[in-house]
Amino acid sequence: MVAWLRGVRLPDPELEADENGLVALGGRLEPDLLLAAYRAGIFPWSSDPVITWWSPDPRAIFDLATWKPHRSVRQSIVRNSWHFAVDRDFAGVMRACAEVTPDRPGTWITPDFIGSYTELYRRGHAHSVEVYEGDLLVGGLYGVAVGGFFGGESMFHRKTDASKAAVAHLVEQLNAGGFQLLDAQVPTPHLERLGATLLSRREYLRRLRIAIEVPARFGAPIQARTP
């Protein structure tokens, strides 16, 4: 039976997750609890009518050592003269990720999520990548950083390939900053098309325990991108 979350005690996902990866219900989106959850391999995914906490098996990740963007994405970056920023408009990226679109008729990113993750951003534990065409924000993503771990939360695009370009810049950013694990959470066909790979929950948690102890820097200078 899935546990109800009380206080700050988090269930052990290896022992208490159900067959779908649901670990717990309830609790509040408090920054300290969120950070404890990410350190334990757990993340919140919805809050209506209550918060749900997840640790899927298998887990989707982007392998920082081997992942490369498709050539068409690099071509889109050059053709559209896109440029990138990090942490310039964190709240704007979250709001864009929450927008209803034909491909996304609903969202789990409620005002409570935006408020809590914006506080993590203020504390230096949440970050955004933005893709700009001129002054126009055309794509981006955001996520949570703990040590050498980065948990990708959501992405959006207003131009074709812009979210893929954001992923490409994120991978460059994380490699430059010494990160070791890029979590993509729940496996989906879309993530697999982007190049995500799968890990068992046990292997993911093993790598997570190592990654969160590694000092890393988000926002480190990156090498010039090759054409």
N, C-alpha and C positions, 0 to 999 in steps of 0.2 A: 504494500500500500504506500502511495506517495505521501511523504510527510508534509505537515503544515509547518512553515517556517515561523519560529518564535525566537525573538531576540536576535542574536548574531551567530547562533550555532548553525553551521551549514552541514547538511548530510554528506556522507561520503558517496560520490557518484558511482564508484565501483561497486558499492554494496547496495545502494538505495535507489538508483535510477530504474525506471520501468523500461519496458521493451522499446519504447519510442524515444528514450533519453530524458523523459521528464523526471526531475529530481525532487522538486518541492513546489508548494503553493504558498501564496501569502507573503507576508513581510512588507517592507517598504523600500522604495528606491533611494536609500541613503548612501552617500558616497563611500563611507567606510565599509558598509556591507557589500556594495558593488565591487570594491577592490578586493575584499576577502573572497568574494565569489570567483572573480577572474583568477585569483591565485590558486583556487581549488579546482579550476577547470569547469566552472559553472557560469552561465550567463542568463540574464532575464530576456524574455522574448515577447511578453505581452502583459497587459495590466487590466484587461477588461474581461470578467468582472474582478479578477484578482491577478496579482503578479504570478507568472509561471517561471520556473528556473530549470535550465536544461543543461545536459551534458551528453550529446549524442554519441552513438557508437555505430558506425565509424564516424570520424571527425574529418572535416575538410580543412586542408591547409594549402598555402602556396609555399613551395620549397624555395627558400631564398637563395640557395646555392645554384639552382638549375633553371628556375623559371625565367622565360624570356617572352616579351610581347610579340604578338604576330606582326609580321612585316607591314600589314595593312594599317595597323595602329600607328606605327612609326610614320607611315606615309601621311596619315590623317593629321598627326601633330605638325608635320612640316607644311602640308598643303594649307591648313587653316591658321598657321602661325600661332598655334596655341602656346601659352606659357603657363607656368605653374607657380603656386605659392603654397606654403604650409602655415596653418593657424592664423591666416589673415581674417577669415570670416567663419569661425567654427559654428556659431549659432545659425548663420545663413545656410551652411551646408546641411545641418540637421533639419532645418525647416524644408529645404529642397528635397531631402530624402523622404520627408513625410508627405510630400505632395501627392495627391491622387492623380494617377495617369491611366491611360487606356490599358497599359500593361500591369498596373498596380491599383486596383479599384479600392483598396483599403490599406490602412497602415497601423502598425503597432507602436509607432513613434508618437506618443501622446505628449501633451504639454508637461506631464510629470517626467517623462523620459528626457525631454529637452532640458528641463530645469536641472535634473540630477547630473546629466552628462556635461552640461555647461559648467557645473560646479567642479566636476572632475577636470575639465579643461583649465579652469582657474587654478587648480592645484598642480597642474603640469602632468596629469595622468590621462588626458584625452587630447586627441589631435585631429586635425583635418588636413586633407590635401585638396587643393582647388585647381581647377583647369579654367583658364581665362582665354577668351577670344577678344582681343582688345581689352575693354573694361568689363565685358559681359562674362558672368560666371556661367559656364556651359556644362560643367561636370564636377564631380568631386566625391569624396568619401570621408568617413570619420571612424575612429576606433579608440581603443583603450591601450595604454602602454604601462607595463610593469616590468622594470628591469629590461631584459632583452626580449621580452614578449610583447607582441602587438596583436590585439584582437580586433579584426575588422568587423564593424557593425553594420553599415549600410552604405550604399553608393547611389548616385543618380547621374543622369545625363540629360541634357537639353539639345545636344548635337550628337549624331551618330559617332560612336567610338570614344566619346568623351569620358565615360566611366572607365573604359578599358585603359585609356591614357592615364587616368588617375591611379589605377592599380599599378601601371608600369612605373610611374613616378614614385609611388609608395615603396615598391620593391627597391628601387635605386636608393631612396632615402633610408630605408631600414638597413640595407647593406652598408651604406656609408657610415651609419651610426653604430654599427656593431650589434644589431639585433640578431636573434637566432631563431625565432619562431614567429610565423605569421599565420594566425588562426583565421579561417574562413567559416567556422562554425558548422552549420548544417549542410551536408552535401546536397547539391541540386544539379540538374542538367546544365543550367546556366553557368554555375561555378566550374563545372568540369570542362565546359567549352572554353572558359577563360584560362584553363590550365591548372586548376586545383587538383590535388591528389588526396588520397584517403589514408588515414591512420586509424588503427584500432584505438579505442578509448584508453586502454592501458598504455600503449606506446605514446599516445598524445600526452597523457599525464606525466609519463616519465620525462619526456622532452620539456614539458612545461616547468617541472620542478627545477630543471637545470637552467632554463632560460630566464626565469624570474630573478635568479641570483646574479645574472650577468649585468655589469654596468653598461648602459647604452645611452645614446644621445639622439633624440629626435630633433631634426633640423640641422644636422651636420652637413657641411658642404659635400656635394656630389661631383663626380667626374663628369666632364663634358659628354653629352650623349652622342653616340656614333650614328651616322645617317642610316 
